[in-house]
Amino acid sequence: MEQKTNKQQFIRGLHDGVPIALGYFAVSFTFGMMAVSGGMSVWQATLISLTNLTSAGQFAGLDIMIACGSLWEMALTQLIINLRYSLMSFSVSQKLERNLAPWHRYAVAFGMTDEIFGVSISQPGRLNPFYNYGAMSAAIPGWTLGTLVGAMAGNIMPGFMASALSVAIYGMFLALIIPPAKKHRAVCKVVIGAMAMSSLFAYMPLLNRVSSGFVIIITTLAVAGAAAYFCPVGDGEEEKP
């Protein structure tokens, strides 16, 4: 197989990153609106998206910041929500070309998201880091620009329109969980368990006083731990629907 140059790898990654950027724009648009409606400035919301690149982490962190939560609460929430990116980075690191300078691995890890991991790990043979740089060069501006436009729109749009558009994030989450929940029973049980436990924290006396950040932490650990114990999946084993 002919070895592609760094420039060719970059262009290929850029091409694969465009659809990711378009999807990111729609989701981060909602984040920008929610951030300014919570009291942040346009540049603060945009800076968060530029430096974090984590949809679930940013939305969870936004709730904690608006509620004036503690730094420990923020740190623990982000650690649990974003821990999967460390595992993805380890996996991609094993696929990268050998004898790379360490800073290449750090840069690739910084831009690691679910979607970039998906396109990176599917590349045949050893992975050239410039492929990731190309994908990141499309995805990061898409995520950041969506936040900027959403934050600016949130300042000029009527309140009822901003509230209506903010429902888009829930549509995105449904699109993420419904297909795997229909295919795998374990995933379906995890979704139902998380919904049930979240409902307990929302409506039960005393439990409804727990902040949203710690609810996410407790629910994630309890439901994911129970799923790992009762529905383990062995190496090379595929669950039957």
C-alpha positions in Angstrom: 0.0 0.0 0.0 1.4 3.4 -1.0 2.3 5.5 2.0 0.5 8.9 2.0 2.3 12.1 2.8 1.5 14.2 5.9 -0.3 16.7 3.6 -2.4 13.9 2.0 -3.3 12.5 5.4 -4.3 16.0 6.7 -6.6 16.6 3.7 -8.2 13.2 4.1 -8.8 13.9 7.8 -10.2 17.3 7.0 -12.6 15.7 4.5 -13.8 13.2 7.1 -14.1 15.9 9.7 -16.5 18.1 7.8 -19.6 16.0 8.5 -18.5 15.9 12.2 -18.2 19.7 12.2 -21.8 20.1 10.8 -23.2 17.9 13.6 -21.2 19.7 16.2 -22.4 23.1 15.0 -26.0 22.1 15.7 -25.4 20.8 19.2 -23.0 23.6 20.3 -25.5 26.2 19.0 -27.8 25.0 21.7 -24.9 25.1 24.3 -24.2 28.7 23.3 -27.8 29.8 23.8 -28.0 28.0 27.2 -24.8 29.6 28.4 -25.8 33.2 27.7 -29.3 32.5 29.1 -27.5 31.3 32.3 -25.6 34.6 32.6 -22.4 34.0 30.7 -21.0 36.4 28.1 -20.6 35.4 24.5 -16.8 35.2 24.7 -16.9 33.1 27.9 -19.2 30.5 26.3 -17.1 30.4 23.1 -13.8 30.0 25.1 -15.3 27.0 27.0 -16.1 25.3 23.7 -12.7 26.1 22.2 -10.8 24.6 25.1 -13.0 21.7 26.2 -14.5 19.9 23.2 -16.9 17.8 25.3 -20.7 18.1 24.8 -21.9 16.2 27.8 -19.2 17.6 30.0 -19.9 21.1 29.0 -23.6 20.9 29.5 -23.1 19.2 32.9 -20.5 21.8 33.8 -22.7 24.6 32.7 -25.4 23.5 35.2 -22.9 23.4 38.0 -21.5 26.9 37.2 -24.9 28.4 37.0 -25.8 26.8 40.3 -22.5 28.1 41.8 -21.4 24.6 42.6 -18.0 23.8 44.2 -14.8 23.1 42.3 -14.7 19.6 43.8 -18.2 18.9 42.3 -17.1 20.2 39.0 -13.8 18.2 39.0 -15.5 14.9 39.9 -18.3 15.4 37.4 -15.9 16.2 34.5 -13.7 13.3 35.5 -16.5 10.7 35.4 -18.2 12.1 32.3 -14.9 12.5 30.3 -13.0 9.5 31.5 -13.9 7.6 28.3 -11.7 10.0 26.4 -8.7 8.7 28.2 -9.6 5.2 27.2 -10.1 6.3 23.6 -6.7 8.1 23.6 -5.0 5.0 24.9 -6.5 3.0 22.2 -5.6 5.4 19.4 -2.1 5.8 20.8 -1.6 2.1 20.2 -2.6 2.6 16.6 -0.4 5.6 15.9 2.8 5.3 13.9 5.8 4.2 15.9 8.6 6.5 17.0 6.4 9.6 17.1 7.4 12.5 19.3 5.4 12.6 22.5 3.8 15.9 21.7 2.0 14.3 18.7 0.3 11.9 21.1 -0.6 14.8 23.4 -2.1 16.8 20.6 -4.1 13.9 19.2 -5.4 13.2 22.8 -6.5 16.8 23.2 -8.7 16.6 20.2 -10.2 13.2 21.0 -14.0 13.0 20.8 -16.4 10.1 20.3 -16.7 10.9 16.6 -13.0 11.6 15.9 -12.2 8.4 17.7 -14.6 6.5 15.4 -13.1 7.8 12.2 -9.5 7.4 13.5 -9.8 3.8 14.7 -11.4 2.8 11.4 -8.4 3.9 9.4 -6.5 0.9 7.9 -2.9 0.3 9.1 -1.0 2.6 11.2 -2.5 6.0 12.0 -0.7 9.2 10.9 -1.3 12.0 13.4 -1.8 14.4 10.6 -5.0 12.6 9.8 -6.3 13.5 13.3 -5.0 17.1 12.9 -7.1 17.4 9.7 -10.2 16.0 11.4 -9.7 18.3 14.4 -9.2 21.3 12.0 -12.8 20.8 10.9 -14.4 19.6 14.1 -13.0 22.1 16.5 -14.0 25.2 14.5 -17.4 23.7 13.9 -18.0 23.2 17.6 -16.6 26.6 18.5 -18.4 28.5 15.8 -21.7 26.8 16.7 -21.3 28.0 20.3 -20.4 31.6 19.1 -23.4 31.8 16.8 -25.7 30.2 19.4 -24.5 32.6 22.1 -25.0 35.6 19.8 -28.5 34.4 18.8 -29.4 33.8 22.4 -28.9 37.5 23.1 -31.2 38.7 20.3 -33.7 35.9 19.9 -37.0 36.1 21.9 -37.0 34.0 25.0 -39.6 31.6 23.9 -37.6 30.8 20.7 -34.4 30.2 22.6 -36.3 27.9 25.0 -37.8 25.9 22.1 -34.4 25.5 20.4 -32.8 24.4 23.6 -34.8 21.2 23.4 -32.5 20.1 20.5 -30.0 18.7 23.0 -32.6 16.3 24.3 -33.3 15.2 20.8 -29.6 14.5 20.3 -29.4 12.4 23.4 -32.4 10.4 22.3 -30.8 9.8 19.0 -27.7 8.5 20.8 -29.4 6.1 23.2 -32.4 4.7 21.3 -30.6 2.8 18.6 -28.2 0.9 20.9 -31.0 0.4 23.5 -33.1 -1.3 20.8 -30.2 -3.5 19.8 -28.8 -4.5 23.2 -30.8 -5.5 26.2 -28.1 -4.4 28.6 -28.0 -0.9 27.2 -31.8 -0.7 27.5 -31.6 -1.7 31.1 -28.9 0.9 31.8 -31.1 3.6 30.2 -34.2 2.6 32.2 -32.1 2.3 35.4 -30.6 5.8 34.9 -34.0 7.3 34.3 -35.5 5.6 37.4 -32.6 6.7 39.6 -32.7 10.3 38.2 -36.4 10.4 38.9 -35.8 9.4 42.6 -33.3 12.3 43.0 -35.8 14.6 41.4 -38.9 13.8 43.4 -37.9 12.0 46.7 -37.7 14.2 49.8 -34.1 14.9 50.9 -32.7 13.3 47.7 -34.1 16.3 45.7 -31.7 18.5 47.6 -28.7 16.9 46.0 -27.1 19.1 43.4 -27.3 18.1 39.7 -23.6 17.5 39.5 -23.5 14.9 42.2 -26.7 13.3 40.9 -24.8 12.6 37.6 -21.9 11.2 39.5 -24.0 8.9 41.8 -26.2 7.8 39.0 -23.3 7.0 36.7 -21.4 5.0 39.3 -24.4 3.1 40.6 -26.1 2.2 37.2 -22.8 1.5 35.3 -21.5 -0.5 38.2 -24.6 -2.6 38.4 -24.6 -3.2 34.7 -21.0 -4.3 34.8 -21.7 -6.8 37.6 -25.0 -8.2 36.3 -24.5 -8.0 32.5 -20.7 -8.6 31.9 -19.5 -8.9 28.4 -16.4 -11.1 27.9 -13.6 -10.7 25.4 -14.8 -11.3 21.9 -18.3 -11.9 23.2 -21.2 -10.1 21.6 -24.4 -9.7 23.4 -27.5 -11.1 21.6 -30.5 -8.8 21.4 
